[in-house]
């Protein structure tokens, strides 16, 4: 699972970039999801970002929960699942 979306880094605009949750860590009160940004699925990561969310302990897969949370954020409103 990943997102495809345009983003910019270091002043460079990346059209249809690839954003993937690489791992989730934390506890039952808060998890941090690391997002890896790359130009495409087969390319090297150009930047990372961490986003915190509150997990649903009965909701199953925490990586899937991270993607569901990201979809609620304005910065990922144009993201397309891939």
Backbone as CSV, one residue per row, in Angstrom:
resi,resn,N_x,N_y,N_z,CA_x,CA_y,CA_z,C_x,C_y,C_z
1,UNK,0.853,-1.168,0.000,0.000,0.000,0.000,0.901,1.234,0.000
2,UNK,0.485,2.255,-0.713,1.209,3.530,-0.783,0.280,4.558,-1.404
3,UNK,0.764,5.793,-1.445,0.043,6.883,-2.095,0.854,7.380,-3.274
4,UNK,0.150,7.889,-4.256,0.784,8.626,-5.334,0.248,10.042,-5.258
5,UNK,1.162,11.005,-5.186,0.755,12.402,-5.038,1.944,13.294,-5.371
6,UNK,1.654,14.476,-5.848,2.712,15.453,-6.095,3.157,16.045,-4.764
7,UNK,4.457,16.321,-4.653,5.015,16.972,-3.469,6.265,17.728,-3.886
8,UNK,6.779,18.515,-2.991,8.029,19.216,-3.287,9.022,18.990,-2.156
9,UNK,10.292,19.005,-2.515,11.364,18.924,-1.523,12.549,19.728,-2.051
10,UNK,13.159,20.461,-1.162,14.302,21.300,-1.526,14.024,22.185,-2.737
11,UNK,12.800,22.666,-2.853,12.437,23.556,-3.945,12.151,22.875,-5.272
12,UNK,12.153,21.557,-5.295,11.890,20.802,-6.519,10.502,20.183,-6.422
13,UNK,9.683,20.404,-7.439,8.352,19.806,-7.474,8.420,18.415,-8.095
14,UNK,7.841,17.450,-7.413,7.796,16.067,-7.896,6.348,15.761,-8.258
15,UNK,6.112,15.528,-9.522,4.774,15.206,-9.994,4.518,13.708,-9.827
16,UNK,3.398,13.362,-9.256,3.016,11.957,-9.053,4.089,11.175,-8.299
17,UNK,4.564,11.743,-7.202,5.549,11.071,-6.369,4.934,9.896,-5.624
18,UNK,5.772,9.125,-4.978,5.382,7.905,-4.278,5.622,8.102,-2.791
19,UNK,4.589,7.898,-1.993,4.676,8.092,-0.550,4.246,6.794,0.130
20,UNK,5.138,6.262,0.951,4.885,4.974,1.585,5.126,5.061,3.084
21,UNK,4.266,4.419,3.868,4.502,4.273,5.303,5.518,3.140,5.444
22,UNK,6.722,3.486,5.915,7.772,2.472,5.998,7.738,1.702,7.316
23,UNK,7.301,2.357,8.387,7.110,1.635,9.647,6.275,2.471,10.605
24,UNK,5.745,1.792,11.597,4.931,2.413,12.644,5.501,1.958,13.981
25,UNK,5.663,2.903,14.907,6.199,2.560,16.223,5.509,3.397,17.287
26,UNK,5.467,2.873,18.491,4.881,3.610,19.599,4.133,2.689,20.522
27,UNK,3.112,3.227,21.157,2.318,2.469,22.105,0.837,2.661,21.875
28,UNK,0.040,2.166,22.822,-1.406,2.196,22.626,-1.998,3.598,22.656
29,UNK,-1.275,4.567,23.217,-1.790,5.932,23.292,-1.391,6.806,22.109
30,UNK,-0.303,6.419,21.420,0.142,7.202,20.269,1.122,6.382,19.447
31,UNK,0.935,6.399,18.134,1.868,5.757,17.218,2.461,6.817,16.304
32,UNK,3.685,6.614,15.890,4.338,7.473,14.905,4.532,6.652,13.639
33,UNK,4.063,7.182,12.531,4.237,6.531,11.235,5.302,7.291,10.464
34,UNK,6.310,6.582,9.980,7.320,7.225,9.148,6.891,7.126,7.698
35,UNK,6.875,8.280,7.021,6.520,8.342,5.613,7.789,8.516,4.797
36,UNK,7.958,7.694,3.775,9.086,7.804,2.861,8.584,8.354,1.532
37,UNK,9.201,9.440,1.089,8.835,10.100,-0.161,9.883,9.772,-1.218
38,UNK,9.436,9.347,-2.390,10.362,9.096,-3.493,9.716,9.534,-4.801
39,UNK,10.550,9.626,-5.824,10.069,10.075,-7.136,9.147,9.022,-7.746
40,UNK,9.375,7.772,-7.456,8.560,6.661,-7.945,8.830,5.440,-7.090
41,UNK,8.055,4.402,-7.320,8.140,3.202,-6.487,9.532,2.569,-6.505
42,UNK,10.229,2.624,-7.619,11.530,1.974,-7.751,12.704,2.904,-7.454
43,UNK,12.428,4.103,-6.941,13.485,5.088,-6.735,13.848,5.233,-5.262
44,UNK,15.021,5.802,-5.028,15.526,6.044,-3.684,14.668,7.088,-2.962
45,UNK,14.547,6.942,-1.654,13.803,7.886,-0.816,14.539,9.227,-0.821
46,UNK,13.775,10.319,-1.058,14.374,11.653,-1.099,14.109,12.438,0.178
47,UNK,13.059,12.060,0.911,12.800,12.701,2.195,11.898,11.806,3.030
48,UNK,11.934,12.026,4.330,11.066,11.294,5.244,10.335,12.291,6.128
49,UNK,9.233,11.831,6.676,8.424,12.651,7.574,7.775,11.703,8.574
50,UNK,7.544,12.177,9.779,6.867,11.382,10.792,5.535,12.043,11.143
51,UNK,4.507,11.222,11.255,3.167,11.700,11.602,2.644,10.858,12.754
52,UNK,2.157,11.513,13.804,1.599,10.811,14.964,0.097,10.644,14.827
53,UNK,-0.411,9.509,15.314,-1.857,9.279,15.359,-2.178,8.365,16.529
54,UNK,-3.430,8.379,16.914,-3.900,7.527,18.014,-4.483,6.258,17.399
55,UNK,-3.925,5.110,17.750,-4.392,3.868,17.135,-5.688,3.351,17.752
56,UNK,-6.390,2.566,16.980,-7.535,1.805,17.466,-6.989,0.413,17.774
57,UNK,-6.892,0.080,19.038,-6.283,-1.185,19.428,-7.065,-2.397,18.923
58,UNK,-8.325,-2.207,18.578,-9.132,-3.289,18.024,-9.248,-3.172,16.506
59,UNK,-8.553,-2.209,15.916,-8.693,-1.915,14.492,-7.773,-2.685,13.569
60,UNK,-6.964,-3.573,14.122,-6.111,-4.389,13.262,-4.818,-3.694,12.856
61,UNK,-4.383,-3.976,11.657,-3.101,-3.554,11.107,-2.831,-2.057,11.313
62,UNK,-1.751,-1.748,12.029,-1.434,-0.356,12.345,-0.950,0.432,11.125
63,UNK,-0.308,-0.245,10.183,0.110,0.456,8.958,-1.127,0.862,8.159
64,UNK,-2.096,-0.018,8.070,-3.349,0.324,7.387,-4.040,1.485,8.113
65,UNK,-4.029,1.457,9.441,-4.611,2.557,10.210,-3.882,3.870,9.929
66,UNK,-2.568,3.796,9.744,-1.799,5.006,9.433,-2.273,5.601,8.116
67,UNK,-2.461,4.775,7.087,-2.953,5.274,5.799,-4.349,5.875,5.937
68,UNK,-5.200,5.222,6.699,-6.547,5.751,6.912,-6.486,7.107,7.600
69,UNK,-5.597,7.270,8.569,-5.440,8.551,9.240,-4.921,9.613,8.269
70,UNK,-3.914,9.248,7.478,-3.339,10.213,6.530,-4.397,10.756,5.579
71,UNK,-5.333,9.925,5.173,-6.392,10.359,4.255,-7.283,11.429,4.862
72,UNK,-7.260,11.578,6.188,-8.082,12.607,6.845,-7.370,13.961,6.884
73,UNK,-6.084,13.988,6.554,-5.305,15.221,6.612,-5.406,15.995,5.297
74,UNK,-5.541,17.318,5.375,-5.657,18.136,4.157,-4.500,17.946,3.178
75,UNK,-3.291,17.748,3.663,-2.142,17.632,2.762,-2.173,16.352,1.924
76,UNK,-3.007,15.393,2.290,-3.128,14.166,1.527,-4.501,14.016,0.863
77,UNK,-5.232,15.112,0.755,-6.581,15.072,0.167,-6.554,14.661,-1.317
78,UNK,-5.450,14.930,-2.006,-5.337,14.569,-3.431,-4.608,13.255,-3.651
79,UNK,-4.213,12.579,-2.582,-3.451,11.338,-2.708,-4.313,10.230,-3.279
80,UNK,-3.673,9.425,-4.129,-4.341,8.294,-4.775,-3.679,7.020,-4.275
81,UNK,-4.477,6.034,-3.865,-3.938,4.761,-3.423,-3.245,4.062,-4.594
82,UNK,-2.118,3.430,-4.297,-1.458,2.620,-5.343,-0.822,1.401,-4.723
